[in-house]
Amino acid sequence: MLGLKKLIKGCVKGDLKSQRNLYELFSPQLFGLCMKYSRNKAEAEDNLQDAFICILDKVSQFKHKGSFEGWMKRICINTCLAKYRKQQLFALVDEENIEDHRVEEYHEEIPLDFLLGCVQDLPNRYRLVFNLYVLDGYAHQEVADMLGITEGTSKSNLARARAILKTKVEAYQKQIREVGP
């Protein structure tokens, strides 16, 4: 992408127009990513701004190996997680006797807004592990390293997140069956 390379060079030089163009080009996508790791829209907006400050500050460190978009996503995720670590919102949970609750396949269609709302309503530690492992494809050891927890805690937090989501989905389906089509 020739235009992107030029835009990156402009940002490295501190060109405000290039910085604004980069923000306008990628902020919608990165905002969606921030929403996954934030409790609400206002928090996601703050995280996006902080992430872009970091991106623009470190753009000269991008080595043009791999995807620039992926590089920015990683900074964005790390910015969101750093806020949680700083606020010490992670509580360690007992890793023993945790069952791995898998959400089973359902026949009824569940609205995406409902599912996203359920994920956002998860307690912080469960939501972050769920997003990193399920939605972003990190391994448990990577999640543990990113969050400063053990691999076992990552697994147990994922199991608890799945259990909570399963309960909410089942309650939703029961309500739909009772009301009918």
N, C-alpha and C positions, 0 to 999 in steps of 0.2 A: 504494500500500500504506500505509494510514493507520497501522497498527500500527508499521511500520518507521520512519515519520517521528517518531512519538512516542519510539521506542527511540533514535533518533539524537539527538533533543533531550535525552533523559535522559543520554546519553553525553557530550554537549557540556557539560552541567551537572556532570559528574563523578559521577553517580549509579552506585554500585557494582552495584546490582541490574540496571540497564539494561546496564551493561558486561558483566556475567555473561551476561545473556540474549542479547546480541549475539554473544558468543563461542559460546555453546551453539547458536545458530541457524546460524552460518556456519562454525564451525571444521571440521566434517566435510568440507565442500566445499573449503575453503581448504587443509586438510591434504592432500587429493588433489592439489591444485595444487603444494604444497610437495614432495610425493613425486616429481613430475616433474623437479624441479630439485635434488633431493638425492640423495646417494649411498645413503642408507639411512634407515630409520625414525627412528632417534635424531636424525639431522641434520635430517630433515623436521620433527620435533617442535620442535627448537630454532628452526628457521626460522619455523614457525608462531607460536611465542611472540613472537619478535622482530617479526614482521609485525603481530601484534595490538597490541603495545606501540606501534608506529608508527601503526597505524590509530586507536587510542584517543587518542594524542597529537595527531593531525591531524584528528580527526573534525570539529572546528569549521571546517576549511577546505573541507569538502565543500559545494559550492554548489547541491545539489539539481538539477543539470542532468546528465542522463544517469543511468545506472544506478549505484546505490550499490554493488551487488555488483561491477560492473565496476571501479569506483574501488578497492574493496578488493583485487580480484585484481591490479590494476596495482601496488599497494603490496606485495602479497605477492611477486610476481615480482621487483620491484626489490629487495626485501629479500634474497631468495635470491641474486640476481646480485651485489649489493653485497658479500656475503661472499666470493664467488669473486674479485671484483676485488681485494678487500682482501688475500686470500691469494695473489694473483698466480698463479693457476692457469692463466692463458691463455698458451700458447706460440704464437707466430706460426709459421705453416707456409708453405712455399713455395707461392705461388698459381699458378705456371706449370705447365703440363702436367698439370693435374688434370682427370681425366675426370669427367663427371657420371654417376655410377652410379645408375640408377633401379631401384628394386625392381620387378621384373616381376610381373604378375598370376599367381597360382598357383591350382591347382585344389584342392589339399589344404587342409583347414581347419587353421589354426594356432591353438593356444590363446592367448587373450589374455594369460594369465599369462606364457607363454613370451616373447611379443613385448615386454611391459612390462619383463620381466627383461633382455632384450637391450638395450633402450633405456637402462635404468638402468646397465648394464655398460659403456656407451660411455665413452671418456675424457671428462672434464669438458667440455672445450671443444667437442667434437663433440655431446655430449648436450644442452648448453644451446642451441647453434645449431639442432639438430634440433627440439627442443621449441618454441623460439620461432618458427621458420619453419614447420614442418609442423603441429604440434599447436595452436599459438596464432595462426597466421596473420599474423605480422609479416613485412614486406618485408625484404629483405636489408639495405637501408640502415638501417632501424629496428633490426634485430638488431645491426648494426655499431655504431650509436650507443649502444645499451644496454650492449654488452659492451666498448666502447672498442677496437674492431678495425676493419679496413677492410672495405668491402663485398666485395672480392675474397676476403679471408680468410673471411668468412662463407660465401661460396659454396663455397670449397674445403673448409671444415670440414663443410659439409652433404654435399658429394660424398663425403668420406671416411666420414662417418657412415653414409650410404646403402650404401657399399661394404661396410662392416663388417656392417651388418644383413643385407645380401643374402647374404654368405658364411655367416652364422649360420643364416639361414632355409634356405638350400640344404643345409647340413649336417644340419639338423633333418629336412628332407624326405627326404634320402637315407637317414637312419637309419630313418625311418618306413617307407619303401619296402622296406628290407632286412628289417625285423622283420615287416612285413605287418600286415593288420587283425586 
